[in-house]
């Protein structure tokens, strides 16, 4: 029983890392609980899912600059990257 509890808890580590890179928390949690020794280095080596990260940024009040395509705050009048009026 203790081993199951430990597996559930250590599965949170690769799941949290993968979630920060835009991947499914639940899928990576299951993967991490079952194969922690493989899932941890895998979660550290995967690249960010750019589309998922951008979608989360849009949901949190960001928008893409029309000139340089960087994510900026929705209320911004001037892009902080290219200094163009938005």
PyMOL Python script that loads the backbone (N, CA, C, O; Angstrom):
from pymol import cmd

cmd.read_pdbstr("""\
ATOM      1  N   UNK A   1       0.815  -1.200   0.000  1.00  0.00           N
ATOM      2  CA  UNK A   1       0.000   0.000   0.000  1.00  0.00           C
ATOM      3  C   UNK A   1       0.861   1.267   0.000  1.00  0.00           C
ATOM      4  O   UNK A   1       0.541   2.246  -0.675  1.00  0.00           O
ATOM      5  N   UNK A   2       1.960   1.236   0.769  1.00  0.00           N
ATOM      6  CA  UNK A   2       2.834   2.404   0.825  1.00  0.00           C
ATOM      7  C   UNK A   2       3.484   2.677  -0.526  1.00  0.00           C
ATOM      8  O   UNK A   2       3.686   3.829  -0.910  1.00  0.00           O
ATOM      9  N   UNK A   3       3.807   1.608  -1.238  1.00  0.00           N
ATOM     10  CA  UNK A   3       4.434   1.766  -2.555  1.00  0.00           C
ATOM     11  C   UNK A   3       3.482   2.465  -3.515  1.00  0.00           C
ATOM     12  O   UNK A   3       3.909   3.308  -4.304  1.00  0.00           O
ATOM     13  N   UNK A   4       2.212   2.130  -3.458  1.00  0.00           N
ATOM     14  CA  UNK A   4       1.210   2.763  -4.312  1.00  0.00           C
ATOM     15  C   UNK A   4       1.092   4.255  -3.990  1.00  0.00           C
ATOM     16  O   UNK A   4       1.008   5.080  -4.899  1.00  0.00           O
ATOM     17  N   UNK A   5       1.086   4.596  -2.726  1.00  0.00           N
ATOM     18  CA  UNK A   5       1.002   6.004  -2.322  1.00  0.00           C
ATOM     19  C   UNK A   5       2.239   6.767  -2.784  1.00  0.00           C
ATOM     20  O   UNK A   5       2.131   7.894  -3.266  1.00  0.00           O
ATOM     21  N   UNK A   6       3.403   6.163  -2.639  1.00  0.00           N
ATOM     22  CA  UNK A   6       4.644   6.802  -3.087  1.00  0.00           C
ATOM     23  C   UNK A   6       4.634   6.989  -4.601  1.00  0.00           C
ATOM     24  O   UNK A   6       5.045   8.040  -5.094  1.00  0.00           O
ATOM     25  N   UNK A   7       4.174   5.988  -5.342  1.00  0.00           N
ATOM     26  CA  UNK A   7       4.108   6.087  -6.805  1.00  0.00           C
ATOM     27  C   UNK A   7       3.174   7.216  -7.225  1.00  0.00           C
ATOM     28  O   UNK A   7       3.479   7.965  -8.154  1.00  0.00           O
ATOM     29  N   UNK A   8       2.042   7.338  -6.544  1.00  0.00           N
ATOM     30  CA  UNK A   8       1.092   8.408  -6.857  1.00  0.00           C
ATOM     31  C   UNK A   8       1.738   9.773  -6.610  1.00  0.00           C
ATOM     32  O   UNK A   8       1.569  10.692  -7.410  1.00  0.00           O
ATOM     33  N   UNK A   9       2.461   9.904  -5.527  1.00  0.00           N
ATOM     34  CA  UNK A   9       3.084  11.189  -5.192  1.00  0.00           C
ATOM     35  C   UNK A   9       4.257  11.536  -6.100  1.00  0.00           C
ATOM     36  O   UNK A   9       4.377  12.682  -6.533  1.00  0.00           O
ATOM     37  N   UNK A  10       5.125  10.570  -6.399  1.00  0.00           N
ATOM     38  CA  UNK A  10       6.267  10.899  -7.259  1.00  0.00           C
ATOM     39  C   UNK A  10       5.842  11.096  -8.710  1.00  0.00           C
ATOM     40  O   UNK A  10       6.575  11.702  -9.492  1.00  0.00           O
ATOM     41  N   UNK A  11       4.666  10.590  -9.078  1.00  0.00           N
ATOM     42  CA  UNK A  11       4.137  10.847 -10.413  1.00  0.00           C
ATOM     43  C   UNK A  11       3.812  12.312 -10.635  1.00  0.00           C
ATOM     44  O   UNK A  11       3.708  12.762 -11.776  1.00  0.00           O
ATOM     45  N   UNK A  12       3.650  13.058  -9.552  1.00  0.00           N
ATOM     46  CA  UNK A  12       3.359  14.489  -9.655  1.00  0.00           C
ATOM     47  C   UNK A  12       4.543  15.287 -10.200  1.00  0.00           C
ATOM     48  O   UNK A  12       4.351  16.339 -10.810  1.00  0.00           O
ATOM     49  N   UNK A  13       5.749  14.800  -9.987  1.00  0.00           N
ATOM     50  CA  UNK A  13       6.944  15.547 -10.408  1.00  0.00           C
ATOM     51  C   UNK A  13       7.024  15.661 -11.935  1.00  0.00           C
ATOM     52  O   UNK A  13       7.059  16.780 -12.446  1.00  0.00           O
ATOM     53  N   UNK A  14       7.055  14.544 -12.688  1.00  0.00           N
ATOM     54  CA  UNK A  14       7.096  14.703 -14.144  1.00  0.00           C
ATOM     55  C   UNK A  14       5.817  15.332 -14.701  1.00  0.00           C
ATOM     56  O   UNK A  14       5.858  16.016 -15.724  1.00  0.00           O
ATOM     57  N   UNK A  15       4.679  15.103 -14.031  1.00  0.00           N
ATOM     58  CA  UNK A  15       3.425  15.699 -14.493  1.00  0.00           C
ATOM     59  C   UNK A  15       3.476  17.218 -14.383  1.00  0.00           C
ATOM     60  O   UNK A  15       2.999  17.916 -15.279  1.00  0.00           O
ATOM     61  N   UNK A  16       4.038  17.735 -13.312  1.00  0.00           N
ATOM     62  CA  UNK A  16       4.152  19.185 -13.136  1.00  0.00           C
ATOM     63  C   UNK A  16       5.106  19.794 -14.161  1.00  0.00           C
ATOM     64  O   UNK A  16       4.841  20.868 -14.700  1.00  0.00           O
ATOM     65  N   UNK A  17       6.198  19.116 -14.424  1.00  0.00           N
ATOM     66  CA  UNK A  17       7.163  19.609 -15.410  1.00  0.00           C
ATOM     67  C   UNK A  17       6.530  19.635 -16.800  1.00  0.00           C
ATOM     68  O   UNK A  17       6.651  20.622 -17.526  1.00  0.00           O
ATOM     69  N   UNK A  18       5.854  18.542 -17.166  1.00  0.00           N
ATOM     70  CA  UNK A  18       5.218  18.469 -18.482  1.00  0.00           C
ATOM     71  C   UNK A  18       4.091  19.489 -18.600  1.00  0.00           C
ATOM     72  O   UNK A  18       3.905  20.075 -19.666  1.00  0.00           O
ATOM     73  N   UNK A  19       3.339  19.710 -17.531  1.00  0.00           N
ATOM     74  CA  UNK A  19       2.243  20.687 -17.543  1.00  0.00           C
ATOM     75  C   UNK A  19       2.786  22.089 -17.803  1.00  0.00           C
ATOM     76  O   UNK A  19       2.168  22.869 -18.528  1.00  0.00           O
ATOM     77  N   UNK A  20       3.920  22.406 -17.225  1.00  0.00           N
ATOM     78  CA  UNK A  20       4.512  23.728 -17.445  1.00  0.00           C
ATOM     79  C   UNK A  20       4.971  23.910 -18.890  1.00  0.00           C
ATOM     80  O   UNK A  20       5.152  25.039 -19.347  1.00  0.00           O
ATOM     81  N   UNK A  21       5.158  22.809 -19.604  1.00  0.00           N
ATOM     82  CA  UNK A  21       5.563  22.869 -21.007  1.00  0.00           C
ATOM     83  C   UNK A  21       4.374  22.720 -21.950  1.00  0.00           C
ATOM     84  O   UNK A  21       4.549  22.668 -23.168  1.00  0.00           O
ATOM     85  N   UNK A  22       3.154  22.651 -21.388  1.00  0.00           N
ATOM     86  CA  UNK A  22       1.949  22.647 -22.214  1.00  0.00           C
ATOM     87  C   UNK A  22       1.369  21.283 -22.502  1.00  0.00           C
ATOM     88  O   UNK A  22       0.526  21.165 -23.392  1.00  0.00           O
ATOM     89  N   UNK A  23       1.777  20.255 -21.799  1.00  0.00           N
ATOM     90  CA  UNK A  23       1.272  18.907 -22.034  1.00  0.00           C
ATOM     91  C   UNK A  23       0.249  18.511 -20.976  1.00  0.00           C
ATOM     92  O   UNK A  23       0.109  19.187 -19.956  1.00  0.00           O
ATOM     93  N   UNK A  24      -0.457  17.428 -21.219  1.00  0.00           N
ATOM     94  CA  UNK A  24      -1.520  16.950 -20.343  1.00  0.00           C
ATOM     95  C   UNK A  24      -0.982  16.519 -18.984  1.00  0.00           C
ATOM     96  O   UNK A  24      -0.086  15.679 -18.899  1.00  0.00           O
ATOM     97  N   UNK A  25      -1.534  17.101 -17.924  1.00  0.00           N
ATOM     98  CA  UNK A  25      -1.110  16.744 -16.570  1.00  0.00           C
ATOM     99  C   UNK A  25      -1.497  15.311 -16.249  1.00  0.00           C
ATOM    100  O   UNK A  25      -0.680  14.555 -15.723  1.00  0.00           O
ATOM    101  N   UNK A  26      -2.734  14.924 -16.558  1.00  0.00           N
ATOM    102  CA  UNK A  26      -3.221  13.587 -16.211  1.00  0.00           C
ATOM    103  C   UNK A  26      -2.420  12.495 -16.912  1.00  0.00           C
ATOM    104  O   UNK A  26      -2.029  11.513 -16.281  1.00  0.00           O
ATOM    105  N   UNK A  27      -2.175  12.654 -18.194  1.00  0.00           N
ATOM    106  CA  UNK A  27      -1.403  11.657 -18.935  1.00  0.00           C
ATOM    107  C   UNK A  27       0.008  11.498 -18.393  1.00  0.00           C
ATOM    108  O   UNK A  27       0.502  10.381 -18.236  1.00  0.00           O
ATOM    109  N   UNK A  28       0.646  12.613 -18.111  1.00  0.00           N
ATOM    110  CA  UNK A  28       2.010  12.565 -17.579  1.00  0.00           C
ATOM    111  C   UNK A  28       2.039  12.097 -16.136  1.00  0.00           C
ATOM    112  O   UNK A  28       3.027  11.507 -15.700  1.00  0.00           O
ATOM    113  N   UNK A  29       0.979  12.348 -15.390  1.00  0.00           N
ATOM    114  CA  UNK A  29       0.918  11.844 -14.016  1.00  0.00           C
ATOM    115  C   UNK A  29       0.831  10.320 -14.011  1.00  0.00           C
ATOM    116  O   UNK A  29       1.508   9.657 -13.225  1.00  0.00           O
ATOM    117  N   UNK A  30      -0.001   9.769 -14.888  1.00  0.00           N
ATOM    118  CA  UNK A  30      -0.102   8.310 -14.997  1.00  0.00           C
ATOM    119  C   UNK A  30       1.231   7.711 -15.446  1.00  0.00           C
ATOM    120  O   UNK A  30       1.693   6.714 -14.891  1.00  0.00           O
ATOM    121  N   UNK A  31       1.832   8.320 -16.437  1.00  0.00           N
ATOM    122  CA  UNK A  31       3.132   7.883 -16.943  1.00  0.00           C
ATOM    123  C   UNK A  31       4.188   7.956 -15.840  1.00  0.00           C
ATOM    124  O   UNK A  31       4.980   7.028 -15.677  1.00  0.00           O
ATOM    125  N   UNK A  32       4.204   9.040 -15.095  1.00  0.00           N
ATOM    126  CA  UNK A  32       5.178   9.217 -14.025  1.00  0.00           C
ATOM    127  C   UNK A  32       4.969   8.261 -12.868  1.00  0.00           C
ATOM    128  O   UNK A  32       5.937   7.801 -12.264  1.00  0.00           O
ATOM    129  N   UNK A  33       3.716   7.953 -12.549  1.00  0.00           N
ATOM    130  CA  UNK A  33       3.437   7.018 -11.457  1.00  0.00           C
ATOM    131  C   UNK A  33       3.831   5.599 -11.849  1.00  0.00           C
ATOM    132  O   UNK A  33       4.291   4.827 -11.007  1.00  0.00           O
ATOM    133  N   UNK A  34       3.654   5.253 -13.114  1.00  0.00           N
ATOM    134  CA  UNK A  34       3.961   3.897 -13.569  1.00  0.00           C
ATOM    135  C   UNK A  34       5.455   3.706 -13.847  1.00  0.00           C
ATOM    136  O   UNK A  34       6.030   2.679 -13.486  1.00  0.00           O
ATOM    137  N   UNK A  35       6.077   4.691 -14.487  1.00  0.00           N
ATOM    138  CA  UNK A  35       7.476   4.564 -14.919  1.00  0.00           C
ATOM    139  C   UNK A  35       8.276   5.812 -14.560  1.00  0.00           C
ATOM    140  O   UNK A  35       8.818   6.474 -15.445  1.00  0.00           O
ATOM    141  N   UNK A  36       8.353   6.131 -13.303  1.00  0.00           N
ATOM    142  CA  UNK A  36       8.996   7.372 -12.864  1.00  0.00           C
ATOM    143  C   UNK A  36      10.422   7.507 -13.379  1.00  0.00           C
ATOM    144  O   UNK A  36      10.818   8.587 -13.818  1.00  0.00           O
ATOM    145  N   UNK A  37      11.189   6.446 -13.332  1.00  0.00           N
ATOM    146  CA  UNK A  37      12.602   6.493 -13.709  1.00  0.00           C
ATOM    147  C   UNK A  37      12.785   6.866 -15.188  1.00  0.00           C
ATOM    148  O   UNK A  37      13.832   7.390 -15.567  1.00  0.00           O
ATOM    149  N   UNK A  38      11.784   6.602 -16.012  1.00  0.00           N
ATOM    150  CA  UNK A  38      11.824   6.970 -17.427  1.00  0.00           C
ATOM    151  C   UNK A  38      11.119   8.308 -17.649  1.00  0.00           C
ATOM    152  O   UNK A  38      11.573   9.127 -18.448  1.00  0.00           O
ATOM    153  N   UNK A  39      10.017   8.528 -16.946  1.00  0.00           N
ATOM    154  CA  UNK A  39       9.192   9.718 -17.166  1.00  0.00           C
ATOM    155  C   UNK A  39       9.884  11.007 -16.737  1.00  0.00           C
ATOM    156  O   UNK A  39       9.708  12.040 -17.382  1.00  0.00           O
ATOM    157  N   UNK A  40      10.663  10.968 -15.667  1.00  0.00           N
ATOM    158  CA  UNK A  40      11.315  12.193 -15.197  1.00  0.00           C
ATOM    159  C   UNK A  40      12.306  12.746 -16.223  1.00  0.00           C
ATOM    160  O   UNK A  40      12.195  13.917 -16.585  1.00  0.00           O
ATOM    161  N   UNK A  41      13.272  11.953 -16.709  1.00  0.00           N
ATOM    162  CA  UNK A  41      14.167  12.525 -17.726  1.00  0.00           C
ATOM    163  C   UNK A  41      13.434  12.880 -19.018  1.00  0.00           C
ATOM    164  O   UNK A  41      13.788  13.847 -19.692  1.00  0.00           O
ATOM    165  N   UNK A  42      12.413  12.095 -19.361  1.00  0.00           N
ATOM    166  CA  UNK A  42      11.633  12.383 -20.558  1.00  0.00           C
ATOM    167  C   UNK A  42      10.943  13.739 -20.432  1.00  0.00           C
ATOM    168  O   UNK A  42      10.955  14.532 -21.374  1.00  0.00           O
ATOM    169  N   UNK A  43      10.346  14.008 -19.277  1.00  0.00           N
ATOM    170  CA  UNK A  43       9.658  15.289 -19.082  1.00  0.00           C
ATOM    171  C   UNK A  43      10.641  16.461 -19.093  1.00  0.00           C
ATOM    172  O   UNK A  43      10.284  17.564 -19.505  1.00  0.00           O
ATOM    173  N   UNK A  44      11.851  16.232 -18.652  1.00  0.00           N
ATOM    174  CA  UNK A  44      12.856  17.291 -18.673  1.00  0.00           C
ATOM    175  C   UNK A  44      13.373  17.570 -20.082  1.00  0.00           C
ATOM    176  O   UNK A  44      13.782  18.692 -20.382  1.00  0.00           O
ATOM    177  N   UNK A  45      13.356  16.556 -20.946  1.00  0.00           N
ATOM    178  CA  UNK A  45      13.923  16.694 -22.285  1.00  0.00           C
ATOM    179  C   UNK A  45      12.924  17.107 -23.357  1.00  0.00           C
ATOM    180  O   UNK A  45      13.334  17.551 -24.429  1.00  0.00           O
ATOM    181  N   UNK A  46      11.618  16.974 -23.100  1.00  0.00           N
ATOM    182  CA  UNK A  46      10.645  17.334 -24.132  1.00  0.00           C
ATOM    183  C   UNK A  46      10.635  18.843 -24.346  1.00  0.00           C
ATOM    184  O   UNK A  46      10.950  19.622 -23.447  1.00  0.00           O
ATOM    185  N   UNK A  47      10.266  19.224 -25.549  1.00  0.00           N
ATOM    186  CA  UNK A  47      10.180  20.644 -25.878  1.00  0.00           C
ATOM    187  C   UNK A  47       8.803  21.180 -25.507  1.00  0.00           C
ATOM    188  O   UNK A  47       7.848  20.422 -25.336  1.00  0.00           O
ATOM    189  N   UNK A  48       8.721  22.497 -25.387  1.00  0.00           N
ATOM    190  CA  UNK A  48       7.437  23.130 -25.109  1.00  0.00           C
ATOM    191  C   UNK A  48       6.497  22.928 -26.280  1.00  0.00           C
ATOM    192  O   UNK A  48       6.917  22.960 -27.436  1.00  0.00           O
ATOM    193  N   UNK A  49       5.235  22.724 -25.982  1.00  0.00           N
ATOM    194  CA  UNK A  49       4.195  22.663 -27.004  1.00  0.00           C
ATOM    195  C   UNK A  49       3.743  24.103 -27.245  1.00  0.00           C
ATOM    196  O   UNK A  49       2.918  24.632 -26.500  1.00  0.00           O
ATOM    197  N   UNK A  50       4.283  24.731 -28.285  1.00  0.00           N
ATOM    198  CA  UNK A  50       4.068  26.159 -28.525  1.00  0.00           C
ATOM    199  C   UNK A  50       2.589  26.509 -28.672  1.00  0.00           C
ATOM    200  O   UNK A  50       2.143  27.520 -28.129  1.00  0.00           O
ATOM    201  N   UNK A  51       1.829  25.700 -29.388  1.00  0.00           N
ATOM    202  CA  UNK A  51       0.418  26.024 -29.602  1.00  0.00           C
ATOM    203  C   UNK A  51      -0.364  25.976 -28.297  1.00  0.00           C
ATOM    204  O   UNK A  51      -1.249  26.802 -28.075  1.00  0.00           O
ATOM    205  N   UNK A  52      -0.052  25.038 -27.450  1.00  0.00           N
ATOM    206  CA  UNK A  52      -0.735  24.937 -26.162  1.00  0.00           C
ATOM    207  C   UNK A  52      -0.357  26.091 -25.243  1.00  0.00           C
ATOM    208  O   UNK A  52      -1.212  26.630 -24.540  1.00  0.00           O
ATOM    209  N   UNK A  53       0.902  26.470 -25.242  1.00  0.00           N
ATOM    210  CA  UNK A  53       1.356  27.586 -24.412  1.00  0.00           C
ATOM    211  C   UNK A  53       0.701  28.885 -24.878  1.00  0.00           C
ATOM    212  O   UNK A  53       0.287  29.699 -24.053  1.00  0.00           O
ATOM    213  N   UNK A  54       0.603  29.085 -26.203  1.00  0.00           N
ATOM    214  CA  UNK A  54      -0.048  30.284 -26.736  1.00  0.00           C
ATOM    215  C   UNK A  54      -1.532  30.290 -26.413  1.00  0.00           C
ATOM    216  O   UNK A  54      -2.083  31.337 -26.075  1.00  0.00           O
ATOM    217  N   UNK A  55      -2.188  29.140 -26.512  1.00  0.00           N
ATOM    218  CA  UNK A  55      -3.616  29.060 -26.191  1.00  0.00           C
ATOM    219  C   UNK A  55      -3.861  29.409 -24.728  1.00  0.00           C
ATOM    220  O   UNK A  55      -4.830  30.099 -24.412  1.00  0.00           O
ATOM    221  N   UNK A  56      -3.002  28.945 -23.842  1.00  0.00           N
ATOM    222  CA  UNK A  56      -3.131  29.287 -22.423  1.00  0.00           C
ATOM    223  C   UNK A  56      -2.885  30.773 -22.192  1.00  0.00           C
ATOM    224  O   UNK A  56      -3.533  31.379 -21.339  1.00  0.00           O
ATOM    225  N   UNK A  57      -1.967  31.363 -22.934  1.00  0.00           N
ATOM    226  CA  UNK A  57      -1.691  32.791 -22.800  1.00  0.00           C
ATOM    227  C   UNK A  57      -2.889  33.621 -23.255  1.00  0.00           C
ATOM    228  O   UNK A  57      -3.225  34.624 -22.626  1.00  0.00           O
ATOM    229  N   UNK A  58      -3.534  33.209 -24.342  1.00  0.00           N
ATOM    230  CA  UNK A  58      -4.716  33.913 -24.835  1.00  0.00           C
ATOM    231  C   UNK A  58      -5.843  33.819 -23.809  1.00  0.00           C
ATOM    232  O   UNK A  58      -6.556  34.795 -23.577  1.00  0.00           O
ATOM    233  N   UNK A  59      -6.004  32.654 -23.199  1.00  0.00           N
ATOM    234  CA  UNK A  59      -7.039  32.486 -22.171  1.00  0.00           C
ATOM    235  C   UNK A  59      -6.774  33.357 -20.951  1.00  0.00           C
ATOM    236  O   UNK A  59      -7.711  33.762 -20.264  1.00  0.00           O
ATOM    237  N   UNK A  60      -5.518  33.644 -20.680  1.00  0.00           N
ATOM    238  CA  UNK A  60      -5.180  34.433 -19.492  1.00  0.00           C
ATOM    239  C   UNK A  60      -5.077  35.929 -19.792  1.00  0.00           C
ATOM    240  O   UNK A  60      -4.543  36.679 -18.975  1.00  0.00           O
ATOM    241  N   UNK A  61      -5.574  36.374 -20.942  1.00  0.00           N
ATOM    242  CA  UNK A  61      -5.634  37.803 -21.225  1.00  0.00           C
ATOM    243  C   UNK A  61      -4.505  38.350 -22.069  1.00  0.00           C
ATOM    244  O   UNK A  61      -4.202  39.540 -21.983  1.00  0.00           O
ATOM    245  N   UNK A  62      -3.879  37.531 -22.872  1.00  0.00           N
ATOM    246  CA  UNK A  62      -2.806  37.995 -23.746  1.00  0.00           C
ATOM    247  C   UNK A  62      -3.319  37.999 -25.192  1.00  0.00           C
ATOM    248  O   UNK A  62      -4.339  37.383 -25.502  1.00  0.00           O
ATOM    249  N   UNK A  63      -2.604  38.691 -26.054  1.00  0.00           N
ATOM    250  CA  UNK A  63      -2.891  38.668 -27.489  1.00  0.00           C
ATOM    251  C   UNK A  63      -1.576  38.734 -28.239  1.00  0.00           C
ATOM    252  O   UNK A  63      -0.534  39.054 -27.667  1.00  0.00           O
ATOM    253  N   UNK A  64      -1.634  38.427 -29.523  1.00  0.00           N
ATOM    254  CA  UNK A  64      -0.437  38.428 -30.349  1.00  0.00           C
ATOM    255  C   UNK A  64      -0.285  39.786 -31.028  1.00  0.00           C
ATOM    256  O   UNK A  64      -1.249  40.327 -31.570  1.00  0.00           O
ATOM    257  N   UNK A  65       0.917  40.328 -30.996  1.00  0.00           N
ATOM    258  CA  UNK A  65       1.205  41.581 -31.695  1.00  0.00           C
ATOM    259  C   UNK A  65       1.096  41.333 -33.201  1.00  0.00           C
ATOM    260  O   UNK A  65       1.601  40.332 -33.709  1.00  0.00           O
ATOM    261  N   UNK A  66       0.442  42.240 -33.901  1.00  0.00           N
ATOM    262  CA  UNK A  66       0.274  42.098 -35.343  1.00  0.00           C
ATOM    263  C   UNK A  66       1.538  42.357 -36.139  1.00  0.00           C
ATOM    264  O   UNK A  66       1.607  42.013 -37.319  1.00  0.00           O
ATOM    265  N   UNK A  67       2.536  42.958 -35.513  1.00  0.00           N
ATOM    266  CA  UNK A  67       3.770  43.299 -36.219  1.00  0.00           C
ATOM    267  C   UNK A  67       4.876  42.268 -36.015  1.00  0.00           C
ATOM    268  O   UNK A  67       5.546  41.875 -36.970  1.00  0.00           O
ATOM    269  N   UNK A  68       5.068  41.826 -34.762  1.00  0.00           N
ATOM    270  CA  UNK A  68       6.189  40.919 -34.481  1.00  0.00           C
ATOM    271  C   UNK A  68       5.739  39.532 -34.011  1.00  0.00           C
ATOM    272  O   UNK A  68       6.574  38.646 -33.826  1.00  0.00           O
ATOM    273  N   UNK A  69       4.445  39.336 -33.818  1.00  0.00           N
ATOM    274  CA  UNK A  69       3.849  38.048 -33.433  1.00  0.00           C
ATOM    275  C   UNK A  69       4.226  37.586 -32.030  1.00  0.00           C
ATOM    276  O   UNK A  69       4.091  36.401 -31.722  1.00  0.00           O
ATOM    277  N   UNK A  70       4.695  38.488 -31.174  1.00  0.00           N
ATOM    278  CA  UNK A  70       4.973  38.143 -29.775  1.00  0.00           C
ATOM    279  C   UNK A  70       3.694  38.305 -28.960  1.00  0.00           C
ATOM    280  O   UNK A  70       2.814  39.089 -29.316  1.00  0.00           O
ATOM    281  N   UNK A  71       3.601  37.552 -27.859  1.00  0.00           N
ATOM    282  CA  UNK A  71       2.442  37.642 -26.981  1.00  0.00           C
ATOM    283  C   UNK A  71       2.603  38.853 -26.062  1.00  0.00           C
ATOM    284  O   UNK A  71       3.626  39.015 -25.398  1.00  0.00           O
ATOM    285  N   UNK A  72       1.556  39.709 -26.038  1.00  0.00           N
ATOM    286  CA  UNK A  72       1.557  40.896 -25.186  1.00  0.00           C
ATOM    287  C   UNK A  72       0.234  40.964 -24.439  1.00  0.00           C
ATOM    288  O   UNK A  72      -0.706  40.243 -24.774  1.00  0.00           O
ATOM    289  N   UNK A  73       0.156  41.820 -23.436  1.00  0.00           N
ATOM    290  CA  UNK A  73      -1.087  41.985 -22.682  1.00  0.00           C
ATOM    291  C   UNK A  73      -2.165  42.554 -23.592  1.00  0.00           C
ATOM    292  O   UNK A  73      -1.872  43.351 -24.484  1.00  0.00           O
ATOM    293  N   UNK A  74      -3.407  42.148 -23.371  1.00  0.00           N
ATOM    294  CA  UNK A  74      -4.520  42.583 -24.211  1.00  0.00           C
ATOM    295  C   UNK A  74      -4.739  44.092 -24.114  1.00  0.00           C
ATOM    296  O   UNK A  74      -5.209  44.706 -25.072  1.00  0.00           O
ATOM    297  N   UNK A  75      -4.408  44.698 -22.976  1.00  0.00           N
ATOM    298  CA  UNK A  75      -4.617  46.133 -22.777  1.00  0.00           C
ATOM    299  C   UNK A  75      -3.497  46.990 -23.362  1.00  0.00           C
ATOM    300  O   UNK A  75      -3.607  48.216 -23.378  1.00  0.00           O
ATOM    301  N   UNK A  76      -2.435  46.375 -23.837  1.00  0.00           N
ATOM    302  CA  UNK A  76      -1.272  47.127 -24.318  1.00  0.00           C
ATOM    303  C   UNK A  76      -1.616  47.945 -25.552  1.00  0.00           C
ATOM    304  O   UNK A  76      -2.329  47.486 -26.444  1.00  0.00           O
ATOM    305  N   UNK A  77      -1.095  49.166 -25.585  1.00  0.00           N
ATOM    306  CA  UNK A  77      -1.283  50.029 -26.742  1.00  0.00           C
ATOM    307  C   UNK A  77      -0.035  50.034 -27.627  1.00  0.00           C
ATOM    308  O   UNK A  77      -0.112  50.300 -28.826  1.00  0.00           O
ATOM    309  N   UNK A  78       1.120  49.734 -27.012  1.00  0.00           N
ATOM    310  CA  UNK A  78       2.394  49.655 -27.733  1.00  0.00           C
ATOM    311  C   UNK A  78       3.055  48.330 -27.369  1.00  0.00           C
ATOM    312  O   UNK A  78       3.126  47.969 -26.194  1.00  0.00           O
ATOM    313  N   UNK A  79       3.535  47.611 -28.373  1.00  0.00           N
ATOM    314  CA  UNK A  79       4.197  46.323 -28.143  1.00  0.00           C
ATOM    315  C   UNK A  79       5.523  46.551 -27.432  1.00  0.00           C
ATOM    316  O   UNK A  79       6.306  47.414 -27.828  1.00  0.00           O
ATOM    317  N   UNK A  80       5.770  45.779 -26.385  1.00  0.00           N
ATOM    318  CA  UNK A  80       7.013  45.945 -25.626  1.00  0.00           C
ATOM    319  C   UNK A  80       8.220  45.347 -26.339  1.00  0.00           C
ATOM    320  O   UNK A  80       9.358  45.599 -25.943  1.00  0.00           O
ATOM    321  N   UNK A  81       7.991  44.567 -27.372  1.00  0.00           N
ATOM    322  CA  UNK A  81       9.099  43.942 -28.103  1.00  0.00           C
ATOM    323  C   UNK A  81       9.530  44.774 -29.312  1.00  0.00           C
ATOM    324  O   UNK A  81      10.715  45.060 -29.485  1.00  0.00           O
ATOM    325  N   UNK A  82       8.558  45.163 -30.151  1.00  0.00           N
ATOM    326  CA  UNK A  82       8.908  45.891 -31.377  1.00  0.00           C
ATOM    327  C   UNK A  82       8.592  47.384 -31.286  1.00  0.00           C
ATOM    328  O   UNK A  82       8.944  48.140 -32.192  1.00  0.00           O
ATOM    329  N   UNK A  83       7.935  47.819 -30.213  1.00  0.00           N
ATOM    330  CA  UNK A  83       7.607  49.224 -29.952  1.00  0.00           C
ATOM    331  C   UNK A  83       6.689  49.830 -31.010  1.00  0.00           C
ATOM    332  O   UNK A  83       6.735  51.037 -31.250  1.00  0.00           O
ATOM    333  N   UNK A  84       5.861  49.008 -31.639  1.00  0.00           N
ATOM    334  CA  UNK A  84       4.885  49.479 -32.614  1.00  0.00           C
ATOM    335  C   UNK A  84       3.530  49.649 -31.928  1.00  0.00           C
ATOM    336  O   UNK A  84       3.233  48.957 -30.953  1.00  0.00           O
ATOM    337  N   UNK A  85       2.716  50.563 -32.434  1.00  0.00           N
ATOM    338  CA  UNK A  85       1.358  50.728 -31.908  1.00  0.00           C
ATOM    339  C   UNK A  85       0.527  49.513 -32.302  1.00  0.00           C
ATOM    340  O   UNK A  85       0.588  49.034 -33.434  1.00  0.00           O
ATOM    341  N   UNK A  86      -0.244  49.032 -31.344  1.00  0.00           N
ATOM    342  CA  UNK A  86      -1.040  47.823 -31.593  1.00  0.00           C
ATOM    343  C   UNK A  86      -2.437  48.216 -32.006  1.00  0.00           C
ATOM    344  O   UNK A  86      -3.271  47.348 -32.263  1.00  0.00           O
TER     345      UNK A  86
END
""", "prot")
cmd.dss("prot")
cmd.show_as("cartoon", "prot")
cmd.util.cbc("prot")
cmd.orient("prot")
